[in-house]
Amino acid sequence: VKTQFNNFKLTFWAKSTGVTSGINGKAILSLLRNGSVIKSSSILVDDIIWKSYSIQDTYSVASGDSFRVELSAGISQLFSGKSYFDLCRLYGID
């Protein structure tokens, strides 16, 4: 993690075939400190065509922290969805 930033943004393109059956994909951005999640933000992939998504949030970062990006296809009790992700980018904002 670059400690000169407090605002971070994750951008990506995604689509999900599970949207029509209520099984949305999901992206989660988490700040980790000493292996534990300090803060998380998420967004649902809610379209069957390619669409631009972003997560932007303020994080209190310290030296040694890291980010984890989780991309999920979506799942229900009986079925799993299919989601596609492309052009993922995480960066700090002044």
Contacts in CASP RR format, 6 or more apart in sequence:
PFRMAT RR
TARGET T0000
AUTHOR 0000-0000-0000
METHOD contacts of the structure
MODEL  1
VKTQFNNFKLTFWAKSTGVTSGINGKAILSLLRNGSVIKSSSILVDDIIW
KSYSIQDTYSVASGDSFRVELSAGISQLFSGKSYFDLCRLYGID
1 31 0 8 1.000
1 61 0 8 1.000
1 64 0 8 1.000
1 65 0 8 1.000
1 66 0 8 1.000
1 67 0 8 1.000
2 61 0 8 1.000
2 92 0 8 1.000
3 61 0 8 1.000
3 62 0 8 1.000
3 63 0 8 1.000
3 65 0 8 1.000
5 61 0 8 1.000
5 92 0 8 1.000
5 93 0 8 1.000
5 94 0 8 1.000
6 58 0 8 1.000
6 59 0 8 1.000
6 60 0 8 1.000
6 61 0 8 1.000
7 56 0 8 1.000
7 57 0 8 1.000
7 58 0 8 1.000
7 59 0 8 1.000
7 92 0 8 1.000
7 93 0 8 1.000
7 94 0 8 1.000
8 29 0 8 1.000
8 56 0 8 1.000
8 57 0 8 1.000
8 59 0 8 1.000
8 67 0 8 1.000
8 90 0 8 1.000
8 91 0 8 1.000
8 92 0 8 1.000
8 93 0 8 1.000
9 54 0 8 1.000
9 55 0 8 1.000
9 56 0 8 1.000
9 90 0 8 1.000
9 91 0 8 1.000
9 92 0 8 1.000
9 93 0 8 1.000
10 27 0 8 1.000
10 29 0 8 1.000
10 54 0 8 1.000
10 55 0 8 1.000
10 56 0 8 1.000
10 69 0 8 1.000
10 88 0 8 1.000
10 89 0 8 1.000
10 90 0 8 1.000
11 52 0 8 1.000
11 53 0 8 1.000
11 54 0 8 1.000
11 87 0 8 1.000
11 88 0 8 1.000
11 89 0 8 1.000
12 27 0 8 1.000
12 52 0 8 1.000
12 53 0 8 1.000
12 54 0 8 1.000
12 71 0 8 1.000
12 85 0 8 1.000
12 86 0 8 1.000
12 87 0 8 1.000
12 88 0 8 1.000
12 89 0 8 1.000
13 50 0 8 1.000
13 51 0 8 1.000
13 52 0 8 1.000
13 53 0 8 1.000
13 85 0 8 1.000
13 86 0 8 1.000
13 87 0 8 1.000
14 25 0 8 1.000
14 27 0 8 1.000
14 45 0 8 1.000
14 50 0 8 1.000
14 51 0 8 1.000
14 53 0 8 1.000
14 71 0 8 1.000
14 83 0 8 1.000
14 84 0 8 1.000
14 85 0 8 1.000
14 86 0 8 1.000
15 45 0 8 1.000
15 47 0 8 1.000
15 48 0 8 1.000
15 49 0 8 1.000
15 50 0 8 1.000
15 51 0 8 1.000
15 83 0 8 1.000
15 84 0 8 1.000
16 23 0 8 1.000
16 24 0 8 1.000
16 25 0 8 1.000
16 45 0 8 1.000
16 46 0 8 1.000
16 47 0 8 1.000
16 48 0 8 1.000
16 73 0 8 1.000
16 74 0 8 1.000
16 81 0 8 1.000
16 82 0 8 1.000
16 83 0 8 1.000
16 84 0 8 1.000
17 48 0 8 1.000
17 81 0 8 1.000
17 82 0 8 1.000
17 83 0 8 1.000
18 24 0 8 1.000
18 25 0 8 1.000
18 48 0 8 1.000
18 74 0 8 1.000
18 81 0 8 1.000
18 82 0 8 1.000
18 83 0 8 1.000
19 45 0 8 1.000
19 46 0 8 1.000
19 47 0 8 1.000
19 48 0 8 1.000
20 48 0 8 1.000
21 76 0 8 1.000
21 79 0 8 1.000
21 81 0 8 1.000
22 76 0 8 1.000
23 74 0 8 1.000
23 75 0 8 1.000
23 76 0 8 1.000
23 79 0 8 1.000
23 80 0 8 1.000
23 81 0 8 1.000
24 44 0 8 1.000
24 45 0 8 1.000
24 46 0 8 1.000
24 74 0 8 1.000
24 83 0 8 1.000
25 44 0 8 1.000
25 45 0 8 1.000
25 72 0 8 1.000
25 73 0 8 1.000
25 74 0 8 1.000
25 81 0 8 1.000
25 83 0 8 1.000
26 42 0 8 1.000
26 43 0 8 1.000
26 44 0 8 1.000
26 45 0 8 1.000
26 70 0 8 1.000
26 71 0 8 1.000
26 72 0 8 1.000
26 74 0 8 1.000
26 83 0 8 1.000
27 42 0 8 1.000
27 43 0 8 1.000
27 45 0 8 1.000
27 53 0 8 1.000
27 55 0 8 1.000
27 69 0 8 1.000
27 70 0 8 1.000
27 71 0 8 1.000
27 72 0 8 1.000
27 85 0 8 1.000
28 40 0 8 1.000
28 41 0 8 1.000
28 42 0 8 1.000
28 68 0 8 1.000
28 69 0 8 1.000
28 70 0 8 1.000
28 72 0 8 1.000
29 40 0 8 1.000
29 41 0 8 1.000
29 42 0 8 1.000
29 55 0 8 1.000
29 57 0 8 1.000
29 67 0 8 1.000
29 68 0 8 1.000
29 69 0 8 1.000
29 90 0 8 1.000
30 37 0 8 1.000
30 38 0 8 1.000
30 39 0 8 1.000
30 40 0 8 1.000
30 67 0 8 1.000
30 68 0 8 1.000
30 69 0 8 1.000
30 70 0 8 1.000
31 37 0 8 1.000
31 38 0 8 1.000
31 39 0 8 1.000
31 40 0 8 1.000
31 59 0 8 1.000
31 61 0 8 1.000
31 65 0 8 1.000
31 66 0 8 1.000
31 67 0 8 1.000
32 38 0 8 1.000
32 65 0 8 1.000
32 66 0 8 1.000
32 67 0 8 1.000
32 68 0 8 1.000
33 62 0 8 1.000
33 64 0 8 1.000
33 65 0 8 1.000
37 68 0 8 1.000
38 59 0 8 1.000
38 60 0 8 1.000
38 65 0 8 1.000
39 57 0 8 1.000
39 59 0 8 1.000
41 55 0 8 1.000
41 57 0 8 1.000
42 55 0 8 1.000
43 53 0 8 1.000
43 54 0 8 1.000
43 55 0 8 1.000
45 51 0 8 1.000
45 53 0 8 1.000
45 83 0 8 1.000
50 86 0 8 1.000
56 93 0 8 1.000
67 90 0 8 1.000
69 88 0 8 1.000
69 90 0 8 1.000
71 83 0 8 1.000
71 85 0 8 1.000
71 88 0 8 1.000
72 83 0 8 1.000
73 80 0 8 1.000
73 81 0 8 1.000
73 82 0 8 1.000
73 83 0 8 1.000
74 80 0 8 1.000
74 81 0 8 1.000
74 83 0 8 1.000
75 81 0 8 1.000
END
